[in-house]
Amino acid sequence: MLPNCYISNRYEAGCDEAGRGCLAGPVYAAAVILPDDFHHPLLNDSKQLTEARREKLRPIIESEAIAWAVGVVSAQEIDKINILNASILAMHRALDGLNIVPGAIIVDGNRFKPYGDIPWQTFVKGDGRFGNIAAASILAKTHRDEYMCNLHKQHPQYGWNINKGYPTKAHREAIATHGPTEHHRQSFRLLNPQLTLF
């Protein structure tokens, strides 16, 4: 079981993002406030879980959390403000969506910006250490994957139902063959040097 890491005695929100390293699609983040007694044996960093286990945990987290919300920052916004700022903005938008104002915020990673006057703390690999961050990582990942699978129906040539927008060889080759879409991040290196757009 992953514990929460209380820096406040009421309503600590865990935050994490998904899709930071992708070539296409938005970056997603989630904020989750779990009950003190929440326990699930599978709860862990989303990257350590199979897709099936993430999908199993998502409705459990959403039904049992005290509060949860997802924030999204588009590819166009990423190109304007860069991916680090976009990831933090997505977390702020997730926090905006909570129906409870948290008493504290803990964040996976080592970068964040103040959210109002709420105390916050970052934790490297926090998604593998604390339950509320792990829950946020699962919601961010599953909501983003769902979006990319739906987007795949409009642009099946890029294989987003499989690669979810990450820079796989097949994804880069598809960009070289078909060109980028409006969903691709133009500020990212979309092609390997040996590939050219036709």
Backbone hydrogen bonds, N-H to C=O, Kabsch-Sander energy under -0.5 kcal/mol:
donor,donor_aa,acceptor,acceptor_aa,energy
6,Y,4,N,-0.7
7,I,5,C,-0.5
13,A,11,Y,-0.5
13,A,104,A,-2.7
14,G,32,V,-2.8
15,C,106,I,-2.2
16,D,30,A,-1.6
18,A,28,Y,-2.8
22,C,19,G,-1.2
23,L,165,G,-3.4
24,A,165,G,-1.0
25,G,183,H,-3.0
27,V,73,V,-2.2
28,Y,18,A,-2.4
29,A,71,G,-2.3
30,A,16,D,-2.4
31,A,69,A,-2.3
32,V,14,G,-2.3
33,I,67,A,-3.0
34,L,12,E,-0.5
34,L,32,V,-0.6
38,F,35,P,-1.7
43,L,40,H,-1.4
48,Q,45,D,-1.9
49,L,46,S,-1.4
54,R,50,T,-2.4
55,E,51,E,-2.5
56,K,52,A,-1.7
57,L,53,R,-2.2
58,R,54,R,-2.1
60,I,56,K,-0.6
61,I,57,L,-2.9
62,E,58,R,-2.7
63,S,59,P,-1.9
64,E,60,I,-2.1
65,A,61,I,-2.3
66,I,33,I,-2.2
67,A,33,I,-1.4
69,A,31,A,-1.8
71,G,29,A,-3.0
73,V,27,V,-2.2
78,I,74,S,-2.4
79,D,75,A,-2.2
80,K,76,Q,-1.2
81,I,77,E,-2.4
82,N,78,I,-2.4
86,A,82,N,-2.2
87,S,83,I,-2.5
88,I,84,L,-2.0
89,L,85,N,-2.5
90,A,86,A,-2.6
91,M,87,S,-1.7
92,H,88,I,-2.4
93,R,89,L,-2.6
94,A,90,A,-2.1
95,L,91,M,-2.5
96,D,92,H,-2.4
97,G,93,R,-1.2
98,L,94,A,-0.5
98,L,95,L,-1.1
103,G,10,R,-0.9
103,G,11,Y,-1.9
104,A,11,Y,-1.1
105,I,119,P,-2.0
106,I,13,A,-2.7
107,V,121,Q,-2.2
108,D,15,C,-2.0
109,G,123,F,-2.5
116,G,114,P,-0.6
118,I,115,Y,-1.7
121,Q,105,I,-1.7
123,F,107,V,-2.6
126,G,123,F,-1.8
128,G,125,K,-1.4
129,R,126,G,-1.4
130,F,126,G,-2.4
131,G,3,P,-1.8
134,A,130,F,-2.5
135,A,131,G,-2.6
136,A,132,N,-1.7
137,S,133,I,-2.5
138,I,134,A,-1.9
139,L,135,A,-2.2
140,A,136,A,-2.7
141,K,137,S,-2.1
142,T,138,I,-2.7
143,H,139,L,-2.4
144,R,140,A,-1.9
145,D,141,K,-2.7
146,E,142,T,-2.1
147,Y,143,H,-1.8
148,M,144,R,-2.6
149,C,145,D,-2.3
150,N,146,E,-1.9
151,L,147,Y,-2.5
152,H,148,M,-1.8
153,K,149,C,-0.7
153,K,150,N,-0.8
154,Q,151,L,-1.3
155,H,151,L,-1.3
158,Y,155,H,-1.6
159,G,156,P,-1.2
162,I,159,G,-1.9
163,N,159,G,-2.8
164,K,160,W,-1.1
166,Y,163,N,-2.4
168,T,166,Y,-2.2
172,R,168,T,-2.4
173,E,169,K,-2.4
174,A,170,A,-2.0
175,I,171,H,-2.0
176,A,172,R,-2.3
177,T,173,E,-1.9
178,H,174,A,-3.1
179,G,175,I,-2.3
184,H,181,T,-1.3
185,R,23,L,-3.1
186,Q,184,H,-0.9
188,F,185,R,-1.8
190,L,188,F,-1.2
195,L,192,N,-2.2
198,F,176,A,-1.5
